[in-house]
């Protein structure tokens, strides 16, 4: 399985009622001449059950979380509230913060 390097983010597209927890593959992040980033759909991965995720601190040197994603309750029964899309064993505010602040991460899918 490939290991992708990139950043976490809250992804929302037209017509979506709530954002999804997502990962942007660094291979699909480009910078223009003014150093502004552009993210392509090709590098977009939504975080799903069974994905292997490693989250780093904002400096990229310290591992904050490493594990296999297992949502509570299981995804096929979960209500559509973000707090319940948090993996077991992680504080929902901490999980949400990693995505809101675009923490560096590695994703094995």
N, C-alpha and C positions, 0 to 999 in steps of 0.2 A: 504494500500500500504506500502511495506517495505521501510524504510529509510536506505540507505547504507552510510557508512562512508569510506572515502578514499582520493585519491588525483586526481587532474586534470592533464592531459598530452596530448601531441600531438601524436596521434597513427598513425603509418605508417607501412604497411605490404608489403610484396613482391607483385609487380604488381600494387600497388596503385600509382596514379599520384600525389596526394597531401595528406598531413596528415589530419586526422579527429580529431575534438575535442572529447576527450574521458575522461572517469573516470575509475580509477582502485579501485575496492573494497578492502579495507584494509584486509578483511578476506582472501584474496587470495594473499597477499604479504608475502613472507617468507624471512628469513635471514639465510645465511649459517654461518659456524663457524668463518668466517672472517668479519661478519656483512654486507656482500654484499646482496643487495635485489634481489629477483627474483619475477617477476610478472607473474601470470598465465592467460591464455586466459579466464579461468572460471570467473575471476573477471572483465573482460573488458566490459565496457558499453560505446557505443557512445552516445554523447549528442544529444537529439532529440527534436523535436517540442512537447511541452506539458509537458516535464520533469520539475519537481520542483527541483531547484538547489540552494544550499546555498554555497557561497564561503567565506572562512575565510582567514585572514592574514596568513603569513608564520608561525607565532607562534601558530595559531589555536585558538586565543582568541577573535578576533574581526571579526564581520560579515562585509564583503565588499559588498556582493550582496546576495539578497534573492528574488527569483521570479520564475515565470513559463516561460519557454523558449518559445519565439515567435520570429522566425527569420524574417528578413526583406530582401527582399520580402518573401512571404510564400515559404516554402521549395520546393513545386512542381513547382515553377516558378523561383527559384533562380539560377543565373549563378554560375558556380563553381569557385568562388573566395572567399577566406577566409574572406575578409572584409565584404562580404555580407552574411556570415554565422554568423554574430554577432547579438545577440538579440537586439531588439529595446531598446533604452535608454542607451546603453553601448558603450563607446568609443571603436572602434575596436582594438586599440593598448593596451588598458587596458585589454580587454577580452583575446587577444592573449597572453599577458604577464602572466596572471593567469595560463594558460596551459603550457607555456614555462618554468615557474618556479615551476611547480608542487605544486600549492597551495592546502592545505587541503580543503575538501569539503564534503557536504552531498548531496545525490541524492535520490529523491523519484521518482520512475518510475511507 
